[in-house]
Amino acid sequence: MKSKLGIILISFFIGPGLLSCSSDPIEVKFKEFRGNLVLFTVENNMEQDINSISCEITYYSANRAILEIDTLQFSKSQDVTGKHIPFLKAGEETFFTYRTPEKTISAKAEVIDFN
């Protein structure tokens, strides 16, 4: 009996720590609302650059009803010399903002495709 309790206690304290150490290859996190705009950060936790990415944003009302689902796409660009620049380099972070529908009180975004 004591060994089962010990295992449960150890799992309780160590388990969340192990989970917090793991991360998604690309994380999109809600940061804040600014007026009628929502701000998200995008973290590239991979060792490779991201040339393009598609995100799905879901907007919610006060009663958690879905107001709208939208898809955004970002892709690599070119500098003044014509050299291609990835959307997000390995290990770096960026952000994006997007206009929210009326009555939005929360929003979430998730990566649906990247290369």
N, C-alpha and C positions, 0 to 999 in steps of 0.2 A: 504494500500500500504506500509506504513512504517513497519507494522508487518511482511510482507513477506520479505522485504529487511533485517530486523533484523534477521529473521530465517535463511535466506541465509548466512548472514555474520557470525552468530554463527556457523552454520554448516561448513562453510569454515574453521574457526579457530579451532573448537573442533573436527570435524570429523577425520582429519589426526592424531590428538593426540590419539584418541580412537583406530584407526587402528594400530598405532605403538605400542600400549600396548599389542595387541594380537599377539601371535606367534604360529607358527606351532609346532606340537609335536616334530618334528625332522627337523632341518634346515641344508641344505647343501649349503654353500656359496663359490663362486669363491673367491680365495684370491689373487693369482698372477701366472704369468708364470715364470719359472726358466729354461732358455734354452729351451729344447724341452720337459719339464715337466710342468704340470699344478698342482697347489696346491689348494685343497678345504678344508674347515673346516666343521666339522659335530658337531652340537649342539643337545644334548638330553635335550629337555625342559619338559620332562615328569617326573613323580615321580616314574617311574619304569625303571629298567635296560633294555638295548637292548642286546639280545643275538646274533642276526644276523640281517643283513641289506643288502638290494640290492639297488644299485643306477644305474641310467641310465645317461650316460654322452654323451652330444651332442657337437660335434666340428664343428665350423663354419669357412668359408673362409672370405676373405675381402668383397666379395659381398653378404655375409650372406647365402651363399649356405651351406647346410649340407655336411660336408666332411665324417663324420663317426658317428655312434651311437654305443656305447659300454655299456655293463653291467658289473658291478663289484659286488662281494659279499664278505662280511666280516662276520666272526662268532666268537663266544666265543672261548677261548683257555684254556689251563691248565697251572698252575704254576708248579714249580719243585716238589711240593708235590702231584700233580694230581688234585688239587682243580680247579673247573671250574671258569673262570673269564669271565664276560660278555664283549662283544665287547665295550660297552660304558655304564658306570654307569649313573644313574639318575642325571640330572642336570650338567653333565660334558660335555666337549668338546674334540674332537680329530681332526686329519687331515689325509688326504691321498694325495698322488701324483700319477700321471699316465702320461705315455708318450703320447704326442700328435701326430697326423698325420702331415705330411708336409703341409705347408701353413695355419696352424691353426692360427687365430688371436683372437678368442674368444671361450669360452666353457661354458656350463652350466651343472649342475648335479641336479638330483632330486631323491628322495627316491621313489622306486616303491614297496617295501615290507620290512617289519620288524617284529620281534617278540621278 
